[in-house]
């Protein structure tokens, strides 16, 4: 009977450790997703800026057609 109690305690400890680890992994994934979203937004911003830089710019008194 005592052996079953010891095994139950070990299993409970392992289960709790597993839960804690799963929570940490989920938190890491959420942070990674947020970082990915930030980077994607930055890429979109840079691409938009690059397109603007490639647009023809009129010099003073000049007309630019697009």
PDB file of N, CA, C, O and CB in Angstrom:
ATOM      1  N   UNK A   1       0.820  -1.193   0.000  1.00  0.00           N
ATOM      2  CA  UNK A   1       0.000   0.000   0.000  1.00  0.00           C
ATOM      3  C   UNK A   1       0.867   1.261   0.000  1.00  0.00           C
ATOM      4  O   UNK A   1       0.580   2.238  -0.690  1.00  0.00           O
ATOM      5  CB  UNK A   1      -0.935  -0.004   1.205  1.00  0.00           C
ATOM      6  N   UNK A   2       1.947   1.204   0.805  1.00  0.00           N
ATOM      7  CA  UNK A   2       2.852   2.361   0.890  1.00  0.00           C
ATOM      8  C   UNK A   2       3.523   2.612  -0.459  1.00  0.00           C
ATOM      9  O   UNK A   2       3.770   3.759  -0.830  1.00  0.00           O
ATOM     10  CB  UNK A   2       3.925   2.139   1.988  1.00  0.00           C
ATOM     11  N   UNK A   3       3.820   1.529  -1.195  1.00  0.00           N
ATOM     12  CA  UNK A   3       4.457   1.667  -2.498  1.00  0.00           C
ATOM     13  C   UNK A   3       3.520   2.385  -3.471  1.00  0.00           C
ATOM     14  O   UNK A   3       3.963   3.212  -4.267  1.00  0.00           O
ATOM     15  CB  UNK A   3       4.858   0.285  -3.055  1.00  0.00           C
ATOM     16  N   UNK A   4       2.230   2.069  -3.405  1.00  0.00           N
ATOM     17  CA  UNK A   4       1.253   2.745  -4.261  1.00  0.00           C
ATOM     18  C   UNK A   4       1.204   4.236  -3.948  1.00  0.00           C
ATOM     19  O   UNK A   4       1.096   5.056  -4.860  1.00  0.00           O
ATOM     20  CB  UNK A   4      -0.142   2.120  -4.087  1.00  0.00           C
ATOM     21  N   UNK A   5       1.279   4.593  -2.681  1.00  0.00           N
ATOM     22  CA  UNK A   5       1.271   5.992  -2.271  1.00  0.00           C
ATOM     23  C   UNK A   5       2.498   6.707  -2.812  1.00  0.00           C
ATOM     24  O   UNK A   5       2.395   7.827  -3.312  1.00  0.00           O
ATOM     25  CB  UNK A   5       1.215   6.109  -0.742  1.00  0.00           C
ATOM     26  N   UNK A   6       3.659   6.066  -2.715  1.00  0.00           N
ATOM     27  CA  UNK A   6       4.893   6.649  -3.244  1.00  0.00           C
ATOM     28  C   UNK A   6       4.799   6.829  -4.756  1.00  0.00           C
ATOM     29  O   UNK A   6       5.191   7.866  -5.292  1.00  0.00           O
ATOM     30  CB  UNK A   6       6.102   5.765  -2.888  1.00  0.00           C
ATOM     31  N   UNK A   7       4.279   5.816  -5.436  1.00  0.00           N
ATOM     32  CA  UNK A   7       4.128   5.916  -6.886  1.00  0.00           C
ATOM     33  C   UNK A   7       3.154   7.035  -7.259  1.00  0.00           C
ATOM     34  O   UNK A   7       3.379   7.774  -8.218  1.00  0.00           O
ATOM     35  CB  UNK A   7       3.644   4.577  -7.468  1.00  0.00           C
ATOM     36  N   UNK A   8       2.094   7.149  -6.505  1.00  0.00           N
ATOM     37  CA  UNK A   8       1.113   8.199  -6.763  1.00  0.00           C
ATOM     38  C   UNK A   8       1.745   9.579  -6.583  1.00  0.00           C
ATOM     39  O   UNK A   8       1.475  10.498  -7.356  1.00  0.00           O
ATOM     40  CB  UNK A   8      -0.104   8.042  -5.833  1.00  0.00           C
ATOM     41  N   UNK A   9       2.585   9.716  -5.560  1.00  0.00           N
ATOM     42  CA  UNK A   9       3.253  10.996  -5.326  1.00  0.00           C
ATOM     43  C   UNK A   9       4.210  11.327  -6.472  1.00  0.00           C
ATOM     44  O   UNK A   9       4.281  12.471  -6.923  1.00  0.00           O
ATOM     45  CB  UNK A   9       4.016  10.966  -3.988  1.00  0.00           C
ATOM     46  N   UNK A  10       4.940  10.316  -6.935  1.00  0.00           N
ATOM     47  CA  UNK A  10       5.875  10.518  -8.046  1.00  0.00           C
ATOM     48  C   UNK A  10       5.104  10.889  -9.307  1.00  0.00           C
ATOM     49  O   UNK A  10       5.484  11.815 -10.024  1.00  0.00           O
ATOM     50  CB  UNK A  10       6.731   9.246  -8.288  1.00  0.00           C
ATOM     51  N   UNK A  11       4.028  10.170  -9.574  1.00  0.00           N
ATOM     52  CA  UNK A  11       3.218  10.475 -10.754  1.00  0.00           C
ATOM     53  C   UNK A  11       2.614  11.875 -10.673  1.00  0.00           C
ATOM     54  O   UNK A  11       2.583  12.597 -11.670  1.00  0.00           O
ATOM     55  CB  UNK A  11       2.107   9.439 -10.913  1.00  0.00           C
ATOM     56  N   UNK A  12       2.139  12.257  -9.503  1.00  0.00           N
ATOM     57  CA  UNK A  12       1.567  13.594  -9.329  1.00  0.00           C
ATOM     58  C   UNK A  12       2.625  14.660  -9.559  1.00  0.00           C
ATOM     59  O   UNK A  12       2.350  15.687 -10.180  1.00  0.00           O
ATOM     60  CB  UNK A  12       0.957  13.748  -7.925  1.00  0.00           C
ATOM     61  N   UNK A  13       3.829  14.422  -9.063  1.00  0.00           N
ATOM     62  CA  UNK A  13       4.925  15.383  -9.256  1.00  0.00           C
ATOM     63  C   UNK A  13       5.293  15.483 -10.735  1.00  0.00           C
ATOM     64  O   UNK A  13       5.499  16.581 -11.252  1.00  0.00           O
ATOM     65  CB  UNK A  13       6.166  14.972  -8.424  1.00  0.00           C
ATOM     66  N   UNK A  14       5.376  14.346 -11.412  1.00  0.00           N
ATOM     67  CA  UNK A  14       5.693  14.348 -12.844  1.00  0.00           C
ATOM     68  C   UNK A  14       4.594  15.044 -13.646  1.00  0.00           C
ATOM     69  O   UNK A  14       4.880  15.792 -14.581  1.00  0.00           O
ATOM     70  CB  UNK A  14       5.886  12.907 -13.354  1.00  0.00           C
ATOM     71  N   UNK A  15       3.356  14.798 -13.282  1.00  0.00           N
ATOM     72  CA  UNK A  15       2.223  15.432 -13.955  1.00  0.00           C
ATOM     73  C   UNK A  15       2.291  16.952 -13.780  1.00  0.00           C
ATOM     74  O   UNK A  15       2.098  17.699 -14.740  1.00  0.00           O
ATOM     75  CB  UNK A  15       0.882  14.882 -13.403  1.00  0.00           C
ATOM     76  N   UNK A  16       2.562  17.400 -12.572  1.00  0.00           N
ATOM     77  CA  UNK A  16       2.655  18.833 -12.303  1.00  0.00           C
ATOM     78  C   UNK A  16       3.817  19.453 -13.076  1.00  0.00           C
ATOM     79  O   UNK A  16       3.691  20.548 -13.624  1.00  0.00           O
ATOM     80  CB  UNK A  16       2.822  19.089 -10.794  1.00  0.00           C
ATOM     81  N   UNK A  17       4.929  18.761 -13.117  1.00  0.00           N
ATOM     82  CA  UNK A  17       6.101  19.240 -13.871  1.00  0.00           C
ATOM     83  C   UNK A  17       5.768  19.350 -15.357  1.00  0.00           C
ATOM     84  O   UNK A  17       6.162  20.310 -16.019  1.00  0.00           O
ATOM     85  CB  UNK A  17       7.313  18.291 -13.663  1.00  0.00           C
ATOM     86  N   UNK A  18       5.044  18.365 -15.873  1.00  0.00           N
ATOM     87  CA  UNK A  18       4.644  18.366 -17.271  1.00  0.00           C
ATOM     88  C   UNK A  18       3.701  19.538 -17.558  1.00  0.00           C
ATOM     89  O   UNK A  18       3.844  20.209 -18.580  1.00  0.00           O
ATOM     90  CB  UNK A  18       3.971  17.032 -17.637  1.00  0.00           C
ATOM     91  N   UNK A  19       2.743  19.788 -16.667  1.00  0.00           N
ATOM     92  CA  UNK A  19       1.830  20.911 -16.837  1.00  0.00           C
ATOM     93  C   UNK A  19       2.587  22.233 -16.867  1.00  0.00           C
ATOM     94  O   UNK A  19       2.319  23.095 -17.704  1.00  0.00           O
ATOM     95  CB  UNK A  19       0.792  20.926 -15.718  1.00  0.00           C
ATOM     96  N   UNK A  20       3.523  22.381 -15.956  1.00  0.00           N
ATOM     97  CA  UNK A  20       4.321  23.608 -15.886  1.00  0.00           C
ATOM     98  C   UNK A  20       5.113  23.805 -17.168  1.00  0.00           C
ATOM     99  O   UNK A  20       5.174  24.908 -17.709  1.00  0.00           O
ATOM    100  CB  UNK A  20       5.271  23.570 -14.680  1.00  0.00           C
ATOM    101  N   UNK A  21       5.711  22.737 -17.641  1.00  0.00           N
ATOM    102  CA  UNK A  21       6.503  22.814 -18.869  1.00  0.00           C
ATOM    103  C   UNK A  21       5.613  23.162 -20.070  1.00  0.00           C
ATOM    104  O   UNK A  21       6.000  23.956 -20.927  1.00  0.00           O
ATOM    105  CB  UNK A  21       7.239  21.480 -19.118  1.00  0.00           C
ATOM    106  N   UNK A  22       4.417  22.560 -20.123  1.00  0.00           N
ATOM    107  CA  UNK A  22       3.487  22.859 -21.218  1.00  0.00           C
ATOM    108  C   UNK A  22       3.072  24.324 -21.201  1.00  0.00           C
ATOM    109  O   UNK A  22       2.984  24.953 -22.256  1.00  0.00           O
ATOM    110  CB  UNK A  22       2.246  21.963 -21.127  1.00  0.00           C
ATOM    111  N   UNK A  23       2.819  24.866 -20.036  1.00  0.00           N
ATOM    112  CA  UNK A  23       2.445  26.276 -19.912  1.00  0.00           C
ATOM    113  C   UNK A  23       3.587  27.158 -20.401  1.00  0.00           C
ATOM    114  O   UNK A  23       3.362  28.124 -21.130  1.00  0.00           O
ATOM    115  CB  UNK A  23       2.081  26.624 -18.447  1.00  0.00           C
ATOM    116  N   UNK A  24       4.800  26.830 -20.005  1.00  0.00           N
ATOM    117  CA  UNK A  24       5.959  27.615 -20.438  1.00  0.00           C
ATOM    118  C   UNK A  24       6.125  27.569 -21.950  1.00  0.00           C
ATOM    119  O   UNK A  24       6.426  28.585 -22.577  1.00  0.00           O
ATOM    120  CB  UNK A  24       7.232  27.106 -19.759  1.00  0.00           C
ATOM    121  N   UNK A  25       5.930  26.393 -22.535  1.00  0.00           N
ATOM    122  CA  UNK A  25       6.054  26.259 -23.985  1.00  0.00           C
ATOM    123  C   UNK A  25       4.975  27.062 -24.707  1.00  0.00           C
ATOM    124  O   UNK A  25       5.245  27.682 -25.736  1.00  0.00           O
ATOM    125  CB  UNK A  25       5.974  24.784 -24.391  1.00  0.00           C
ATOM    126  N   UNK A  26       3.764  27.053 -24.176  1.00  0.00           N
ATOM    127  CA  UNK A  26       2.680  27.825 -24.782  1.00  0.00           C
ATOM    128  C   UNK A  26       2.977  29.321 -24.692  1.00  0.00           C
ATOM    129  O   UNK A  26       2.725  30.066 -25.639  1.00  0.00           O
ATOM    130  CB  UNK A  26       1.335  27.503 -24.097  1.00  0.00           C
ATOM    131  N   UNK A  27       3.509  29.751 -23.563  1.00  0.00           N
ATOM    132  CA  UNK A  27       3.874  31.162 -23.412  1.00  0.00           C
ATOM    133  C   UNK A  27       4.959  31.543 -24.418  1.00  0.00           C
ATOM    134  O   UNK A  27       4.902  32.615 -25.019  1.00  0.00           O
ATOM    135  CB  UNK A  27       4.355  31.448 -21.970  1.00  0.00           C
ATOM    136  N   UNK A  28       5.940  30.670 -24.600  1.00  0.00           N
ATOM    137  CA  UNK A  28       7.004  30.930 -25.575  1.00  0.00           C
ATOM    138  C   UNK A  28       6.431  31.035 -26.989  1.00  0.00           C
ATOM    139  O   UNK A  28       6.836  31.902 -27.763  1.00  0.00           O
ATOM    140  CB  UNK A  28       8.073  29.820 -25.516  1.00  0.00           C
ATOM    141  N   UNK A  29       5.490  30.152 -27.323  1.00  0.00           N
ATOM    142  CA  UNK A  29       4.875  30.188 -28.651  1.00  0.00           C
ATOM    143  C   UNK A  29       4.096  31.484 -28.865  1.00  0.00           C
ATOM    144  O   UNK A  29       4.133  32.062 -29.951  1.00  0.00           O
ATOM    145  CB  UNK A  29       3.949  28.982 -28.840  1.00  0.00           C
ATOM    146  N   UNK A  30       3.399  31.932 -27.839  1.00  0.00           N
ATOM    147  CA  UNK A  30       2.661  33.191 -27.945  1.00  0.00           C
ATOM    148  C   UNK A  30       3.634  34.345 -28.181  1.00  0.00           C
ATOM    149  O   UNK A  30       3.381  35.208 -29.022  1.00  0.00           O
ATOM    150  CB  UNK A  30       1.818  33.444 -26.669  1.00  0.00           C
ATOM    151  N   UNK A  31       4.730  34.362 -27.452  1.00  0.00           N
ATOM    152  CA  UNK A  31       5.720  35.428 -27.632  1.00  0.00           C
ATOM    153  C   UNK A  31       6.334  35.366 -29.024  1.00  0.00           C
ATOM    154  O   UNK A  31       6.582  36.403 -29.639  1.00  0.00           O
ATOM    155  CB  UNK A  31       6.823  35.329 -26.563  1.00  0.00           C
ATOM    156  N   UNK A  32       6.582  34.159 -29.526  1.00  0.00           N
ATOM    157  CA  UNK A  32       7.132  34.010 -30.871  1.00  0.00           C
ATOM    158  C   UNK A  32       6.137  34.516 -31.918  1.00  0.00           C
ATOM    159  O   UNK A  32       6.524  35.181 -32.879  1.00  0.00           O
ATOM    160  CB  UNK A  32       7.495  32.537 -31.145  1.00  0.00           C
ATOM    161  N   UNK A  33       4.843  34.193 -31.726  1.00  0.00           N
ATOM    162  CA  UNK A  33       3.824  34.674 -32.670  1.00  0.00           C
ATOM    163  C   UNK A  33       3.765  36.194 -32.671  1.00  0.00           C
ATOM    164  O   UNK A  33       3.664  36.818 -33.727  1.00  0.00           O
ATOM    165  CB  UNK A  33       2.442  34.092 -32.319  1.00  0.00           C
ATOM    166  N   UNK A  34       3.830  36.788 -31.480  1.00  0.00           N
ATOM    167  CA  UNK A  34       3.816  38.250 -31.395  1.00  0.00           C
ATOM    168  C   UNK A  34       5.023  38.842 -32.113  1.00  0.00           C
ATOM    169  O   UNK A  34       4.901  39.838 -32.827  1.00  0.00           O
ATOM    170  CB  UNK A  34       3.796  38.705 -29.924  1.00  0.00           C
ATOM    171  N   UNK A  35       6.174  38.234 -31.925  1.00  0.00           N
ATOM    172  CA  UNK A  35       7.389  38.719 -32.579  1.00  0.00           C
ATOM    173  C   UNK A  35       7.261  38.589 -34.096  1.00  0.00           C
ATOM    174  O   UNK A  35       7.662  39.487 -34.836  1.00  0.00           O
ATOM    175  CB  UNK A  35       8.626  37.943 -32.073  1.00  0.00           C
ATOM    176  N   UNK A  36       6.708  37.477 -34.553  1.00  0.00           N
ATOM    177  CA  UNK A  36       6.505  37.270 -35.988  1.00  0.00           C
ATOM    178  C   UNK A  36       5.577  38.346 -36.539  1.00  0.00           C
ATOM    179  O   UNK A  36       5.836  38.902 -37.606  1.00  0.00           O
ATOM    180  CB  UNK A  36       5.925  35.861 -36.267  1.00  0.00           C
ATOM    181  N   UNK A  37       4.494  38.644 -35.817  1.00  0.00           N
ATOM    182  CA  UNK A  37       3.574  39.688 -36.267  1.00  0.00           C
ATOM    183  C   UNK A  37       4.279  41.034 -36.341  1.00  0.00           C
ATOM    184  O   UNK A  37       4.069  41.795 -37.286  1.00  0.00           O
ATOM    185  CB  UNK A  37       2.362  39.779 -35.333  1.00  0.00           C
ATOM    186  N   UNK A  38       5.112  41.331 -35.353  1.00  0.00           N
ATOM    187  CA  UNK A  38       5.866  42.591 -35.364  1.00  0.00           C
ATOM    188  C   UNK A  38       6.791  42.649 -36.579  1.00  0.00           C
ATOM    189  O   UNK A  38       6.872  43.673 -37.257  1.00  0.00           O
ATOM    190  CB  UNK A  38       6.685  42.748 -34.060  1.00  0.00           C
ATOM    191  N   UNK A  39       7.483  41.549 -36.849  1.00  0.00           N
ATOM    192  CA  UNK A  39       8.409  41.510 -37.975  1.00  0.00           C
ATOM    193  C   UNK A  39       7.674  41.601 -39.308  1.00  0.00           C
ATOM    194  O   UNK A  39       8.146  42.262 -40.232  1.00  0.00           O
ATOM    195  CB  UNK A  39       9.241  40.238 -37.926  1.00  0.00           C
ATOM    196  N   UNK A  40       6.520  40.941 -39.411  1.00  0.00           N
ATOM    197  CA  UNK A  40       5.737  41.021 -40.650  1.00  0.00           C
ATOM    198  C   UNK A  40       5.255  42.451 -40.885  1.00  0.00           C
ATOM    199  O   UNK A  40       5.252  42.926 -42.020  1.00  0.00           O
ATOM    200  CB  UNK A  40       4.531  40.052 -40.596  1.00  0.00           C
ATOM    201  N   UNK A  41       4.853  43.132 -39.824  1.00  0.00           N
ATOM    202  CA  UNK A  41       4.421  44.524 -39.948  1.00  0.00           C
ATOM    203  C   UNK A  41       5.592  45.403 -40.386  1.00  0.00           C
ATOM    204  O   UNK A  41       5.429  46.305 -41.208  1.00  0.00           O
ATOM    205  CB  UNK A  41       3.836  45.034 -38.609  1.00  0.00           C
ATOM    206  N   UNK A  42       6.757  45.135 -39.838  1.00  0.00           N
ATOM    207  CA  UNK A  42       7.946  45.902 -40.205  1.00  0.00           C
ATOM    208  C   UNK A  42       8.304  45.656 -41.677  1.00  0.00           C
ATOM    209  O   UNK A  42       8.657  46.595 -42.391  1.00  0.00           O
ATOM    210  CB  UNK A  42       9.138  45.528 -39.288  1.00  0.00           C
ATOM    211  N   UNK A  43       8.216  44.420 -42.127  1.00  0.00           N
ATOM    212  CA  UNK A  43       8.498  44.090 -43.527  1.00  0.00           C
ATOM    213  C   UNK A  43       7.509  44.823 -44.431  1.00  0.00           C
ATOM    214  O   UNK A  43       7.901  45.395 -45.448  1.00  0.00           O
ATOM    215  CB  UNK A  43       8.421  42.550 -43.763  1.00  0.00           C
ATOM    216  N   UNK A  44       6.227  44.805 -44.060  1.00  0.00           N
ATOM    217  CA  UNK A  44       5.216  45.493 -44.870  1.00  0.00           C
ATOM    218  C   UNK A  44       5.517  46.987 -44.936  1.00  0.00           C
ATOM    219  O   UNK A  44       5.386  47.613 -45.988  1.00  0.00           O
ATOM    220  CB  UNK A  44       3.799  45.256 -44.294  1.00  0.00           C
ATOM    221  N   UNK A  45       5.917  47.544 -43.809  1.00  0.00           N
ATOM    222  CA  UNK A  45       6.261  48.974 -43.767  1.00  0.00           C
ATOM    223  C   UNK A  45       7.465  49.271 -44.667  1.00  0.00           C
ATOM    224  O   UNK A  45       7.464  50.242 -45.423  1.00  0.00           O
ATOM    225  CB  UNK A  45       6.562  49.416 -42.313  1.00  0.00           C
ATOM    226  N   UNK A  46       8.479  48.430 -44.575  1.00  0.00           N
ATOM    227  CA  UNK A  46       9.678  48.630 -45.401  1.00  0.00           C
ATOM    228  C   UNK A  46       9.364  48.468 -46.883  1.00  0.00           C
ATOM    229  O   UNK A  46       9.872  49.222 -47.713  1.00  0.00           O
ATOM    230  CB  UNK A  46      10.780  47.643 -44.992  1.00  0.00           C
ATOM    231  N   UNK A  47       8.531  47.490 -47.218  1.00  0.00           N
ATOM    232  CA  UNK A  47       8.146  47.296 -48.614  1.00  0.00           C
ATOM    233  C   UNK A  47       7.365  48.504 -49.132  1.00  0.00           C
ATOM    234  O   UNK A  47       7.574  48.943 -50.263  1.00  0.00           O
ATOM    235  CB  UNK A  47       7.307  46.013 -48.767  1.00  0.00           C
ATOM    236  N   UNK A  48       6.470  49.036 -48.308  1.00  0.00           N
ATOM    237  CA  UNK A  48       5.697  50.215 -48.706  1.00  0.00           C
ATOM    238  C   UNK A  48       6.623  51.404 -48.907  1.00  0.00           C
ATOM    239  O   UNK A  48       6.467  52.162 -49.865  1.00  0.00           O
ATOM    240  CB  UNK A  48       4.621  50.547 -47.651  1.00  0.00           C
ATOM    241  N   UNK A  49       7.581  51.567 -48.014  1.00  0.00           N
ATOM    242  CA  UNK A  49       8.539  52.667 -48.144  1.00  0.00           C
ATOM    243  C   UNK A  49       9.395  52.497 -49.392  1.00  0.00           C
ATOM    244  O   UNK A  49       9.713  53.472 -50.073  1.00  0.00           O
ATOM    245  CB  UNK A  49       9.433  52.753 -46.900  1.00  0.00           C
ATOM    246  N   UNK A  50       9.766  51.254 -49.687  1.00  0.00           N
ATOM    247  CA  UNK A  50      10.596  50.996 -50.870  1.00  0.00           C
ATOM    248  C   UNK A  50       9.824  51.344 -52.138  1.00  0.00           C
ATOM    249  O   UNK A  50      10.391  51.905 -53.077  1.00  0.00           O
ATOM    250  CB  UNK A  50      11.054  49.514 -50.908  1.00  0.00           C
ATOM    251  N   UNK A  51       8.537  51.015 -52.170  1.00  0.00           N
ATOM    252  CA  UNK A  51       7.720  51.350 -53.335  1.00  0.00           C
ATOM    253  C   UNK A  51       7.649  52.860 -53.495  1.00  0.00           C
ATOM    254  O   UNK A  51       7.732  53.366 -54.614  1.00  0.00           O
ATOM    255  CB  UNK A  51       6.302  50.752 -53.206  1.00  0.00           C
ATOM    256  N   UNK A  52       7.498  53.582 -52.399  1.00  0.00           N
ATOM    257  CA  UNK A  52       7.433  55.044 -52.462  1.00  0.00           C
ATOM    258  C   UNK A  52       8.741  55.626 -52.980  1.00  0.00           C
ATOM    259  O   UNK A  52       8.740  56.588 -53.748  1.00  0.00           O
ATOM    260  CB  UNK A  52       7.108  55.629 -51.081  1.00  0.00           C
ATOM    261  N   UNK A  53       9.852  55.040 -52.560  1.00  0.00           N
ATOM    262  CA  UNK A  53      11.162  55.528 -52.987  1.00  0.00           C
ATOM    263  C   UNK A  53      11.388  55.282 -54.472  1.00  0.00           C
ATOM    264  O   UNK A  53      12.146  56.012 -55.111  1.00  0.00           O
ATOM    265  CB  UNK A  53      12.267  54.861 -52.174  1.00  0.00           C
ATOM    266  N   UNK A  54      10.737  54.256 -55.031  1.00  0.00           N
ATOM    267  CA  UNK A  54      10.933  53.955 -56.445  1.00  0.00           C
ATOM    268  C   UNK A  54       9.972  54.747 -57.337  1.00  0.00           C
ATOM    269  O   UNK A  54      10.097  54.718 -58.562  1.00  0.00           O
ATOM    270  CB  UNK A  54      10.755  52.461 -56.687  1.00  0.00           C
ATOM    271  N   UNK A  55       9.019  55.450 -56.730  1.00  0.00           N
ATOM    272  CA  UNK A  55       8.101  56.286 -57.507  1.00  0.00           C
ATOM    273  C   UNK A  55       8.879  57.457 -58.096  1.00  0.00           C
ATOM    274  O   UNK A  55       9.795  57.990 -57.470  1.00  0.00           O
ATOM    275  CB  UNK A  55       6.915  56.795 -56.624  1.00  0.00           C
ATOM    276  N   UNK A  56       8.504  57.845 -59.295  1.00  0.00           N
ATOM    277  CA  UNK A  56       9.176  59.010 -59.872  1.00  0.00           C
ATOM    278  C   UNK A  56       8.819  60.270 -59.097  1.00  0.00           C
ATOM    279  O   UNK A  56       7.668  60.470 -58.707  1.00  0.00           O
ATOM    280  CB  UNK A  56       8.801  59.174 -61.355  1.00  0.00           C
ATOM    281  N   UNK A  57       9.801  61.098 -58.884  1.00  0.00           N
ATOM    282  CA  UNK A  57       9.606  62.328 -58.132  1.00  0.00           C
ATOM    283  C   UNK A  57       9.840  63.496 -59.076  1.00  0.00           C
ATOM    284  O   UNK A  57      10.850  63.559 -59.778  1.00  0.00           O
ATOM    285  CB  UNK A  57      10.556  62.400 -56.894  1.00  0.00           C
ATOM    286  N   UNK A  58       8.897  64.408 -59.078  1.00  0.00           N
ATOM    287  CA  UNK A  58       9.026  65.583 -59.969  1.00  0.00           C
ATOM    288  C   UNK A  58       9.999  66.581 -59.378  1.00  0.00           C
ATOM    289  O   UNK A  58       9.947  66.906 -58.192  1.00  0.00           O
ATOM    290  CB  UNK A  58       7.650  66.261 -60.205  1.00  0.00           C
ATOM    291  N   UNK A  59      10.866  67.049 -60.212  1.00  0.00           N
ATOM    292  CA  UNK A  59      11.755  68.154 -59.811  1.00  0.00           C
ATOM    293  C   UNK A  59      10.927  69.433 -59.952  1.00  0.00           C
ATOM    294  O   UNK A  59       9.857  69.419 -60.560  1.00  0.00           O
ATOM    295  CB  UNK A  59      13.097  68.210 -60.701  1.00  0.00           C
ATOM    296  N   UNK A  60      11.401  70.485 -59.418  1.00  0.00           N
ATOM    297  CA  UNK A  60      10.668  71.729 -59.449  1.00  0.00           C
ATOM    298  C   UNK A  60      10.354  72.123 -60.900  1.00  0.00           C
ATOM    299  O   UNK A  60      11.247  72.200 -61.744  1.00  0.00           O
ATOM    300  CB  UNK A  60      11.466  72.837 -58.741  1.00  0.00           C
ATOM    301  N   UNK A  61       9.067  72.370 -61.169  1.00  0.00           N
ATOM    302  CA  UNK A  61       8.633  72.767 -62.502  1.00  0.00           C
ATOM    303  C   UNK A  61       8.442  71.616 -63.462  1.00  0.00           C
ATOM    304  O   UNK A  61       8.119  71.846 -64.628  1.00  0.00           O
ATOM    305  CB  UNK A  61       9.607  73.709 -63.075  1.00  0.00           C
ATOM    306  N   UNK A  62       8.632  70.381 -63.016  1.00  0.00           N
ATOM    307  CA  UNK A  62       8.532  69.199 -63.874  1.00  0.00           C
ATOM    308  C   UNK A  62       7.211  68.487 -63.609  1.00  0.00           C
ATOM    309  O   UNK A  62       6.709  68.530 -62.486  1.00  0.00           O
ATOM    310  CB  UNK A  62       9.728  68.238 -63.636  1.00  0.00           C
ATOM    311  N   UNK A  63       6.646  67.841 -64.601  1.00  0.00           N
ATOM    312  CA  UNK A  63       5.428  67.062 -64.434  1.00  0.00           C
ATOM    313  C   UNK A  63       5.788  65.589 -64.631  1.00  0.00           C
ATOM    314  O   UNK A  63       6.433  65.221 -65.614  1.00  0.00           O
ATOM    315  CB  UNK A  63       4.310  67.521 -65.441  1.00  0.00           C
ATOM    316  N   UNK A  64       5.367  64.763 -63.695  1.00  0.00           N
ATOM    317  CA  UNK A  64       5.679  63.331 -63.784  1.00  0.00           C
ATOM    318  C   UNK A  64       4.380  62.573 -63.967  1.00  0.00           C
ATOM    319  O   UNK A  64       3.448  62.727 -63.177  1.00  0.00           O
ATOM    320  CB  UNK A  64       6.444  62.827 -62.514  1.00  0.00           C
ATOM    321  N   UNK A  65       4.315  61.745 -65.015  1.00  0.00           N
ATOM    322  CA  UNK A  65       3.117  60.934 -65.224  1.00  0.00           C
ATOM    323  C   UNK A  65       3.402  59.536 -64.691  1.00  0.00           C
ATOM    324  O   UNK A  65       4.536  59.058 -64.701  1.00  0.00           O
ATOM    325  CB  UNK A  65       2.703  60.891 -66.741  1.00  0.00           C
ATOM    326  N   UNK A  66       2.330  58.897 -64.226  1.00  0.00           N
ATOM    327  CA  UNK A  66       2.510  57.551 -63.690  1.00  0.00           C
ATOM    328  C   UNK A  66       1.720  56.546 -64.460  1.00  0.00           C
ATOM    329  O   UNK A  66       1.756  55.358 -64.143  1.00  0.00           O
ATOM    330  CB  UNK A  66       2.122  57.496 -62.243  1.00  0.00           C
TER     331      UNK A  66
END
